[in-house]
Amino acid sequence: MENLTPFEAPVVDELTVRVVVDSRYERFLPKATHPLVQIEHVGRIPGREMSTFAAEWGLSLHLSSAAAGATAQYLLDFGYTPEILNRNFDLLDIRPAEISGLILSHGHRDHFGGLAGFVHQHRSRMRRDLSLYVGGSTVFREKWISEKGGGEPVSWGAVDQLSLRAQQVATVCCPAPSVLQGPFTSGYIERKSFEEVTGGTLVANDHYTEAERGGRLVKDLHEDEHATCYIVKGRGLVVISSCGHSGIVNTVRTAMAAANVDKVHAVIGGFHLGMAPLPYLQHSLRELESINPDVIVPMHCTGAPFIDMMRERMPQKLVYSNVGSRFTFAA
C-alpha cells in the first residue's frame, strides 16, 4: 500500500454521476429538470429492448469529470453482487479501458460485494496501473452482523485482498484528504456534530482496545470511511457520501474543511437515516438546511422518512435518483 501526495483540492469544469447500482429502478419516470443540474433518467434502453436494468440493496456510481480538456473516470463502490453490477455496467455501455481508478467508500458488502467479480470480468480491458483507493487499511477487516432477536453474529465477509493482488490491482490508502485525477477523497471523517456512528456491524481481532485484542466483537466505528468529492468550477463542492455511517453532516463539513470551500453545490448518495428516530431526522434536516446545498440527490440507505421531509421542507433542492440515471454538474 502507498499514501498519496500532500493535498490541494483540484477543480473540474464538469462532473457526471451515473447510477450503476441502487435499490430502485422505475422504467416510467417522468422527465425531470432542475436549473442547476442536468437530469437524465433511462427507460427503454435503445438496442437492448429484450433486457433491462436490475436493482439490489447496494450502491455503485460511475463518475466522469473533465478539466482543461482532459477527462477522468472512476467507479465508486460495487454493489452487493457482481451479477447486478456487471449486468448494469454492460447495459450502460461504460468502457472499462477508460476507467482511471476504483474507489471503495467503506468495507460493507453492499458496497464491495461486486468488486472481485467486476475486476475478474473486466481486468483484461482496463489500464495496467489500476488502483483501488480506500480510506484506510481497516477497510479489509471482516465484518459481522448481529441477528435480530439475539443469537450469534454472522460474518458479512471482507474485501478479497488476495484476489485484488492476483489481478494486479494496487491498493492506495487515503486516511487524509488525497487528490485523484479530478476528484479528491475526504480522508478520515471528523465526528464533530450531534451525529452518532451508525451501521450495525461488528469487528474483531484488532489492536485498538482490550476487548478487540481478546477477540471479542466490538462496534465498528468506520474509521476508514471516506467520501469522494469534486469542486465544480463556478458551482462549488460536490460531496458523494455513499453511506454516511459517520454522519452526513460530519461528512459534508469534513469535505468543506479539507477543500477550504464554503459553497456546497450538491450532496449525493446514502445518508444512512432509514432507521433514525424523528428528532434525529429533524436535526439532520436543520443542519443540511444550514449548509444550504443547491442540489441534494438521496440514494441507497437515506430512507423514505427523510426524503419525505426534504420533499416538504426543501423541494427545490431535492432530485430523485434511479438506476441508470445520469446527473451532470457544470457552470
Order of alpha helices (4+ residues) and beta strands (2+ residues): beta-beta-beta-beta-beta-alpha-beta-alpha-alpha-beta-beta-beta-alpha-beta-beta-beta-beta-alpha-beta-beta-beta-alpha-beta-alpha-beta-alpha-beta
